[in-house]
Amino acid sequence: MNEISNSMRSKVLIDALPYIQKYNNKIVVVKYGGNAMTNDELKQAVMSDIVLLSLVGIKVVLVHGGGPEINEMLSKLGIESKFINGLRYTDEATVDVVKMVLSGRVNKELVSLLAQHKGNALGLCGIDGQMLIAEKMKSEPDLGFVGEIVKVNTKPITDALDNGYIPVIATVACDEDGQTYNINADTAAARIAAELKAENLILMTDIVGLLKDKNDPSTLIPTVQVSEVPFLKRQGIISGGMIPKIDCCVEAVRRGVSRTSIIDGRIPHSILIELLSNEGIGTQFI
């Protein structure tokens, strides 16, 4: 029995070797959110995965949101959480809470967790070093202080990577006049990955990936060419809340990211399975 388990362990390591070589010294951007961010066991698995990838020479950039934590703080302060078409309406009081929760509490908790796993992490937000310059999102109805990114300055990120740190980025930004904006984390991760010319962008979600039949997990579509996306939308296979996520994947690939993946963050060590195995996990856009 021990010989079999040793053989299996060695096979896993041997199978991972070509992928470790492929991604060595390359940048991988991970957008961290969903259940993997609120479940303590999954959170520990994600942190250990990221530290492992960093130790084998892969440059990981962790981009995070923090919707549940923002909702909790707004509730404590007696401020109503309001969503329009899936985006948080962000008035002046809410944008202050978003900045405080994302850049303070959530960001520093993640840096601390990575340190507990012997990772060398550096907490940043889009305001630091003018990393993310935004302008007010034009929309009907008005969303308040929700921004769209107009410029990414990658120097704070590459400086951190070059000095051996894992950058942990909270998705708040400001405009040229210093006004703070709330930025959708998927969108921010896609733009950051594109500007860094990342090898891979991974969006961690609470679903298995893109399904032909949304009620049947066995109908997972493992690979999608970005040119197929309009057809899949017309077929209704890409619909609802998947549309903005997949639009981010398409945008990243078109801007130069080699591939993007939507993976199920509810599965422990899903990042390692996606990057370092033949099978992968979730849906990949190329």
C-alpha positions in Angstrom: 0.0 0.0 0.0 2.8 2.4 0.9 4.6 1.6 -2.4 1.4 2.5 -4.3 1.0 5.7 -2.4 4.6 6.7 -3.0 4.3 5.8 -6.7 1.2 8.0 -6.9 2.9 10.9 -5.2 5.9 10.7 -7.5 3.6 10.5 -10.5 1.8 13.7 -9.4 5.2 15.5 -9.0 6.5 14.2 -12.4 3.2 15.2 -14.2 3.5 18.7 -12.7 7.1 19.3 -13.8 6.3 20.4 -17.4 3.8 22.9 -16.1 6.2 24.3 -13.5 8.8 24.7 -16.3 6.1 26.3 -18.6 5.1 28.9 -16.0 8.6 29.5 -14.5 9.2 33.2 -14.2 5.9 33.9 -15.9 3.1 36.0 -14.4 -0.2 34.5 -13.3 -3.0 36.8 -12.1 -5.5 35.2 -9.7 -8.8 37.0 -9.1 -9.9 35.8 -5.6 -13.5 35.9 -4.5 -16.7 33.9 -3.9 -17.0 31.1 -1.5 -13.2 30.5 -1.5 -12.9 33.9 0.2 -15.4 33.2 3.0 -14.8 29.6 3.8 -11.9 29.3 6.2 -10.7 25.9 5.0 -10.8 26.9 1.4 -9.1 30.2 2.2 -6.2 28.3 3.8 -5.9 26.0 0.7 -5.8 29.1 -1.7 -3.1 30.7 0.4 -1.0 27.6 0.4 -1.4 27.1 -3.3 -0.3 30.7 -4.0 2.8 30.3 -1.8 3.7 27.0 -3.4 3.4 28.5 -6.9 5.6 31.5 -5.8 8.2 29.1 -4.3 8.5 27.2 -7.6 9.2 30.4 -9.5 5.8 31.5 -10.8 5.0 35.2 -10.3 1.6 35.3 -8.8 -0.5 38.5 -8.5 -3.5 38.2 -6.3 -6.4 40.6 -7.0 -9.4 40.5 -4.6 -12.8 42.0 -4.0 -14.7 41.6 -0.7 -18.4 42.0 -1.3 -19.6 40.1 1.8 -17.2 42.0 4.1 -18.4 45.3 2.6 -22.1 44.3 3.1 -21.3 43.4 6.8 -19.7 46.8 7.5 -22.5 48.7 5.7 -25.0 46.8 7.8 -23.2 47.7 11.1 -23.1 51.3 10.0 -26.8 51.3 9.1 -26.1 52.0 5.4 -28.3 50.1 2.9 -26.6 47.8 0.3 -28.1 48.5 -3.1 -27.3 46.7 -6.4 -28.2 47.8 -9.9 -27.7 45.2 -12.7 -25.3 43.3 -10.5 -23.1 46.3 -9.6 -23.0 48.0 -6.2 -24.6 51.4 -6.1 -21.8 53.4 -4.5 -22.7 56.8 -2.9 -20.2 58.9 -0.9 -20.7 57.1 2.4 -20.4 53.7 0.6 -17.2 54.5 -1.3 -15.5 55.4 2.0 -16.6 52.0 3.5 -15.4 50.2 0.3 -12.0 51.8 0.5 -11.7 51.1 4.3 -12.8 47.5 4.1 -11.0 46.4 0.9 -7.7 48.3 1.3 -7.6 47.9 5.1 -9.3 44.9 6.6 -9.5 42.4 3.7 -6.2 43.2 2.0 -4.2 43.0 5.3 -6.0 39.8 6.3 -4.8 38.2 3.1 -1.3 39.5 3.5 -1.3 38.1 7.0 -2.6 34.7 5.9 0.1 34.4 3.2 2.7 35.2 5.8 1.3 32.4 8.0 2.0 30.0 5.1 5.6 31.4 4.8 4.7 33.6 1.8 6.3 37.0 1.2 3.3 39.2 0.4 2.8 43.0 -0.1 -0.6 44.6 0.3 -1.5 47.2 -2.3 -4.6 49.0 -3.7 -5.2 50.7 -7.0 -4.6 54.1 -5.5 -1.0 53.2 -4.5 1.5 54.6 -7.0 -1.4 55.6 -9.2 -1.7 51.9 -10.2 -5.3 52.2 -11.4 -6.5 55.5 -12.8 -10.3 55.5 -13.3 -13.1 57.7 -14.4 -16.8 57.6 -13.4 -18.6 54.8 -15.2 -21.2 56.2 -17.6 -24.4 54.2 -17.1 -28.2 54.5 -16.9 -29.2 54.4 -14.1 -26.3 56.2 -12.4 -24.2 54.0 -10.2 -22.6 56.7 -8.1 -18.8 56.3 -7.5 -18.4 53.2 -9.6 -15.4 53.6 -11.9 -14.0 52.1 -15.1 -10.3 51.9 -15.5 -8.7 54.2 -18.1 -5.0 53.5 -17.3 -2.9 50.9 -15.5 0.5 51.7 -14.1 2.2 48.3 -13.6 5.4 49.6 -11.9 4.2 49.1 -8.3 3.3 45.5 -9.2 6.4 44.7 -11.1 8.6 46.3 -8.5 7.0 44.0 -5.9 7.4 40.9 -8.1 11.0 41.8 -8.9 11.7 42.1 -5.1 10.3 38.6 -4.4 6.9 39.7 -3.1 3.4 38.4 -3.9 1.4 41.6 -4.7 -2.1 41.5 -3.1 -4.2 44.1 -4.8 -7.5 45.7 -3.5 -9.7 47.0 -6.4 -10.2 50.6 -5.5 -8.9 53.4 -7.8 -8.9 57.1 -8.1 -9.2 59.7 -10.9 -6.7 62.4 -11.8 -8.3 64.7 -9.1 -8.1 62.1 -6.3 -11.7 61.0 -6.2 -12.0 57.4 -5.1 -14.0 54.8 -7.1 -15.2 51.3 -6.5 -13.9 49.0 -9.3 -15.4 45.6 -10.2 -12.7 43.0 -9.2 -13.1 40.8 -12.3 -12.7 43.9 -14.6 -9.6 45.1 -12.6 -8.0 41.6 -12.7 -8.5 41.4 -16.5 -7.0 44.8 -17.1 -4.0 44.2 -14.7 -3.4 40.8 -16.4 -3.4 42.4 -19.8 -1.0 45.2 -18.9 1.3 42.7 -17.3 1.2 40.4 -20.4 0.3 37.6 -18.0 0.6 34.0 -19.1 -2.8 33.2 -17.4 -5.7 35.0 -15.7 -7.7 32.8 -13.3 -11.1 33.9 -12.1 -12.1 31.9 -9.0 -15.9 31.6 -8.8 -18.7 29.6 -7.2 -19.5 27.6 -10.3 -17.7 24.7 -12.1 -17.2 26.8 -15.3 -19.2 27.3 -18.5 -21.9 24.6 -18.9 -23.8 23.7 -22.1 -26.7 23.0 -19.7 -26.5 25.2 -16.6 -28.4 22.5 -14.6 -26.0 19.7 -15.5 -22.3 20.0 -14.2 -21.3 17.1 -16.5 -21.8 19.4 -19.5 -18.7 21.5 -18.7 -17.1 23.1 -21.7 -13.4 22.8 -21.0 -12.1 25.2 -23.8 -13.6 28.1 -25.6 -12.1 30.1 -28.5 -12.9 33.8 -27.9 -14.3 33.9 -31.4 -17.0 31.5 -30.3 -18.3 33.7 -27.5 -20.9 35.7 -29.6 -22.4 32.4 -30.9 -22.6 31.0 -27.3 -24.4 34.2 -26.2 -26.9 33.8 -29.0 -27.5 30.2 -28.0 -28.1 31.3 -24.4 -25.3 29.1 -23.1 -23.6 32.3 -21.9 -26.2 34.3 -20.1 -27.0 36.2 -16.9 -24.2 36.7 -14.4 -21.7 34.7 -16.6 -21.8 37.4 -19.3 -19.7 40.1 -17.5 -17.2 37.4 -16.2 -16.7 35.9 -19.7 -16.5 39.4 -21.3 -13.6 40.0 -18.9 -11.9 36.8 -20.1 -12.3 37.7 -23.7 -11.0 41.2 -23.1 -7.9 39.9 -21.4 -7.1 37.4 -24.2 -7.6 40.1 -26.8 -5.3 42.4 -24.9 -2.5 39.8 -24.9 -3.1 37.4 -22.0 -2.2 33.9 -23.3 -5.2 32.2 -21.7 -7.9 32.9 -19.1 -9.7 30.4 -16.9 -12.9 30.4 -14.9 -12.5 27.8 -12.1 -14.5 26.5 -9.2 -13.0 28.0 -6.1 -15.2 25.7 -3.9 -12.8 22.8 -4.8 -9.7 22.7 -2.5 -6.5 23.5 -4.4 -8.3 24.3 -7.6 -5.5 26.7 -8.6 -2.9 23.9 -8.5 -5.2 21.6 -10.4 -5.8 24.2 -13.1 -2.1 25.2 -13.6 -0.1 22.1 -12.8 -2.1 19.1 -14.2 -3.0 17.6 -17.6 -6.8 17.7 -16.8 -7.1 21.3 -15.6 -10.4 22.4 -14.1 -13.2 24.8 -15.2 -13.3 26.5 -18.6 -10.3 28.0 -20.4 -10.6 30.8 -22.9 -7.9 31.1 -25.6 
